Structures are given as structure tokens and as C-alpha cells.
Amino acid sequence: MAELAGRLAAAAGWPPARVGLLREAALVHDVGKIGIPDAILLKSAPLLPEEVTVVREHAALGAKMVEDVLSDEQVAWVGAHHERCDGRGYPAGLHGAEIPDGAALLAVADAWDVMTASRSYSLPVAPDIAMRECAEGRAPSSPPPRWTPCARWRRRAPWTASSRRPLVSRARGRPPRRPRARGR
């Protein structure tokens, strides 16, 4: 996720030093989940409304945890990485341009990572499909176009930011095959 966030920032024209700051923030963006009970984090069934409320505390908790080791800008990125341009994100319900650019890029990278990884509650999608969802703004956390270097980045290759290092292999990025039912 940190690698993707950095690649997106570079594609957006960020200077290398700032790209490095975003990668650092990306490494710890979910550190606040340490304060969320495992019974909630690892639950395979849909979360109850009160459990969703608890999970949503992780962004603000994470920002608080890193404020002594990261810059103010990085802390803002960590704290706002679940904000949405329509104001329905958390923890502050920020809208559009109120969301720091770094937080928006973290949100895109995080959405891509969630879609392409196997989770207890969902199968992964292929990396090119996940990137298309992010680039076209259909992922729930997708930012408005000013934050979306995904489309330009995706044209090079859907699952890589360069021809040198794939983000994931095609085989790993595909959903696992389901066994066929026997006897019918």
C-alpha cells in the first residue's frame, strides 16, 4: 500500500521528498487499529452499527499515536485517510478540497489494496479491475479528479506503475478458483 501511494504521488507530480513523506505515512496509516478489539477487526460477518463506530475511531486514534514522530502534514494524512469527497467519510466528515491531497492518495491506495487482497469477508478482484474502479471514481473512497493520477498511471499497465516492479503478480491478483459442485 505504501509503494502504491508513493507511485500515485509521483504520477501526480509530487517532488521526491514529499513522495517519501507520503510513503512513511502510508506505512502507519492504520496503526490506530491497534486500539480496536480483534473480535471486531477479524469478524467475518457484517459489523453491527456500534462495531462500525468503534472501527471508525482508528483514523483519529492513529493520528494521535503518530503525532510525536511524523510531521503535522503526515499526521493530517493519517487522520483523514477515510474522508470522502462527498463528506460521508470519517472522522471529521470533510468535503472535497478540505481533504488533504496526501490523505486522498492514501485513500485510493488503501481502496486498491482492500479490493485486491483476500479478506475474511470478500474475495480479491484482479488488480486491473481495482485500479479501474479507483481511476473512474467508483471505489467508495475515490477522490475527485484533481487527486486521481490513477487514470494516467493505469494506461501504462493496470497492475504496475513501471515495467520494472509489479505491485502484485497477475496470479495473486486474481480471485481464487472456486471448486465445482459434484454430483449435479
Secondary structure, DSSP 4 states (H G I P E B T S, - for coil): -HHHHHHHHHHTT--HHHHHHHHHHHHTTTGGGGGS-HHHHT--SPPPHHHHHHHTTHHHHHHHHHTTTS-HHHHHHHHTTT--TBS--SSS--BGGGS-HHHHHHHHHHHHHHHHS-BTTB----HHHHHHHHHTT-STTPPPGGG-THHHHHTT-TTBSSSS-BSS-HHHHSPPPPPPPS--
